[in-house]
Amino acid sequence: MRWLHALPAVAMNAVPIVGVMAYGWSVPTILLLFWLENVAMALAHCVRIAAHRRLSRRAGHWQHTMTVNGVERPATLLAGYAVTAGAFTFGHGIFVCVFAFLVIPQSAGSNPTAQFDAVQFWLGARAMVAIALVDFALDLHGLRARSYAWIERETSRRIGRVIVLHVGLIFGAMALSAAPVGMLMVLLGLKALVDVGMALASAAPATSSTVDAKGRKNPETVLTRIPRRR
């Protein structure tokens, strides 16, 4: 069901929105929670890819390619995703820390909304990690029967989400350093819309179909399985 794919995205975005509106969480805290969200979702998807590869043995996992210095090289889907998501998340973390601990506090002075709060961060972190685990658990049912096309589509969506969040935070953090609270609510709203929209757009059947509507085999979903080693 399409709405089921959107529930984790809605819940994940509700954490910082509720934190800001109900409990006055600070801007640096929210920026670091955004980074933690990327880390949690990236790690969960790496486990999702590995589990799908082990259970389904779809050949596409070993037929993936990744571009290094303009040259395509053979790789697994897991390696391709881990390298891309890891590089963006690492750079994202450095950028966020600079703004959260240096730029925003210096520009806003003693304003409490511009100071990192460890208590607020750990409250949000626990909620976000729990949601990431639920999102992963929702895909475990029927994972063995899901096609390679499904996991590849999910991987593309999640890489796109990492890039969108990274680019959004670059401009968002710059704006937040000048007008923290007002721009923070705008950033939270836009992020929620993007996340939910991408989740709904990625909805796909839970199992791979081996025939189309006319009874013909579908080459996109019928992939060779790699035999298990005894």
FIDREN-167829 format. One line per 2 residues: number of its first residue (from 1); their letters; for each residue x, y, z of C-alpha. Coordinates in steps of 0.1 Angstrom, whole numbers. Example, Ala and Ser with C-alpha at 12.3 -4.5 7.8 and 13.67 -1.06 7.14 Angstrom:
2
1	AS	123,-45,78 | 137,-11,71
# end
This chain:
230
1	MR	0,0,0 | 13,34,-10
3	WL	5,51,23 | 26,25,42
5	HA	58,37,24 | 51,72,36
7	LP	45,65,73 | 82,63,83
9	AV	89,95,63 | 60,113,81
11	AM	72,100,115 | 108,109,109
13	NA	99,145,99 | 75,148,128
15	VP	103,144,153 | 121,177,147
17	IV	88,196,139 | 73,185,173
19	GV	107,192,190 | 108,228,177
21	MA	71,237,181 | 64,219,214
23	YG	98,219,232 | 118,247,216
25	WS	146,226,203 | 175,247,190
27	VP	187,252,154 | 221,234,159
29	TI	203,205,175 | 180,201,145
31	LL	209,203,120 | 227,175,138
33	LF	196,155,139 | 192,158,102
35	WL	228,145,98 | 220,116,122
37	EN	189,108,102 | 210,104,71
39	VA	235,81,89 | 207,59,103
41	MA	188,56,70 | 221,49,51
43	LA	232,22,75 | 197,6,75
45	HC	197,5,37 | 231,-11,36
47	VR	217,-39,58 | 186,-40,35
49	IA	207,-45,4 | 228,-71,21
51	AH	198,-90,33 | 181,-89,-1
53	RR	213,-101,-18 | 217,-130,6
55	LS	180,-141,6 | 171,-136,-31
57	RR	205,-143,-47 | 195,-120,-76
59	AG	223,-118,-101 | 219,-80,-105
61	HW	236,-74,-72 | 269,-86,-87
63	QH	264,-69,-121 | 264,-34,-108
65	TM	289,-7,-120 | 301,25,-104
67	TV	320,54,-119 | 354,63,-104
69	NG	373,92,-120 | 350,91,-150
71	VE	356,53,-156 | 330,27,-150
73	RP	341,-2,-129 | 324,-34,-118
75	AT	310,-34,-83 | 282,-48,-62
77	LL	251,-27,-56 | 260,-26,-19
79	AG	294,-12,-25 | 281,14,-50
81	YA	255,26,-25 | 278,26,5
83	VT	305,46,-12 | 281,72,-26
85	AG	260,76,6 | 291,75,28
87	AF	309,102,9 | 279,126,10
89	TF	272,118,47 | 308,124,57
91	GH	309,157,39 | 275,166,52
93	GI	287,159,88 | 317,182,85
95	FV	295,210,71 | 268,207,97
97	CV	293,207,126 | 309,239,113
99	FA	275,257,112 | 261,241,144
101	FL	291,247,167 | 307,278,151
103	VI	288,299,126 | 253,299,141
105	PQ	263,303,178 | 286,332,169
107	SA	261,350,147 | 232,347,173
109	GS	252,353,205 | 236,340,237
111	NP	202,332,221 | 193,297,234
113	TA	178,287,200 | 214,290,185
115	QF	231,267,211 | 234,229,208
117	DA	216,210,235 | 228,174,242
119	VQ	196,164,260 | 174,175,231
121	FW	197,157,206 | 196,124,224
123	LG	158,125,227 | 155,131,190
125	AR	183,106,182 | 165,78,200
127	AM	133,85,182 | 149,87,147
129	VA	169,55,152 | 137,37,163
131	IA	119,50,132 | 147,39,109
133	LV	145,4,124 | 107,3,118
135	DF	113,14,82 | 137,-14,77
137	AL	114,-40,94 | 85,-31,71
139	DL	106,-43,41 | 117,-76,57
141	HG	83,-92,50 | 86,-109,16
143	LR	121,-96,10 | 133,-129,-5
145	AR	106,-126,-32 | 113,-90,-41
147	SY	129,-84,-75 | 163,-68,-81
149	AW	145,-40,-99 | 128,-32,-66
151	IE	160,-30,-45 | 177,-10,-73
153	RE	148,15,-74 | 149,18,-36
155	TS	186,24,-37 | 183,51,-63
157	RR	156,68,-43 | 176,68,-11
159	IG	207,81,-29 | 186,109,-43
161	RV	172,117,-8 | 207,119,6
163	IV	217,144,-21 | 185,165,-18
165	LH	190,167,20 | 226,176,16
167	VG	220,204,-9 | 190,216,11
169	LI	210,219,42 | 238,238,25
171	FG	214,266,16 | 193,261,48
173	AM	222,264,72 | 234,296,55
175	AL	199,311,59 | 196,298,95
177	SA	227,316,105 | 209,349,98
179	AP	173,341,108 | 173,309,128
181	VG	137,302,140 | 117,314,110
183	ML	139,297,84 | 141,266,104
185	MV	103,261,102 | 105,267,64
187	LL	133,241,61 | 114,215,82
189	GL	83,220,61 | 101,217,27
191	KA	120,186,39 | 88,169,50
193	LV	72,175,17 | 102,162,-3
195	DV	105,131,19 | 69,121,18
197	GM	66,128,-19 | 96,106,-27
199	AL	83,78,-4 | 50,78,-22
201	AS	66,79,-56 | 87,49,-48
203	AA	58,26,-39 | 63,-8,-57
205	PA	48,-43,-56 | 61,-64,-27
207	TS	69,-94,-49 | 86,-98,-83
209	ST	63,-107,-111 | 75,-132,-136
211	VD	49,-126,-163 | 32,-95,-176
213	AK	-5,-90,-182 | -4,-110,-215
215	GR	13,-140,-198 | 47,-133,-213
217	KN	79,-135,-192 | 92,-101,-180
219	PE	130,-100,-185 | 133,-70,-161
221	TV	121,-89,-131 | 131,-125,-140
223	LT	168,-124,-130 | 192,-153,-127
225	RI	198,-164,-91 | 233,-171,-80
227	PR	234,-206,-66 | 243,-209,-29
229	RR	276,-223,-19 | 273,-256,-1
# end
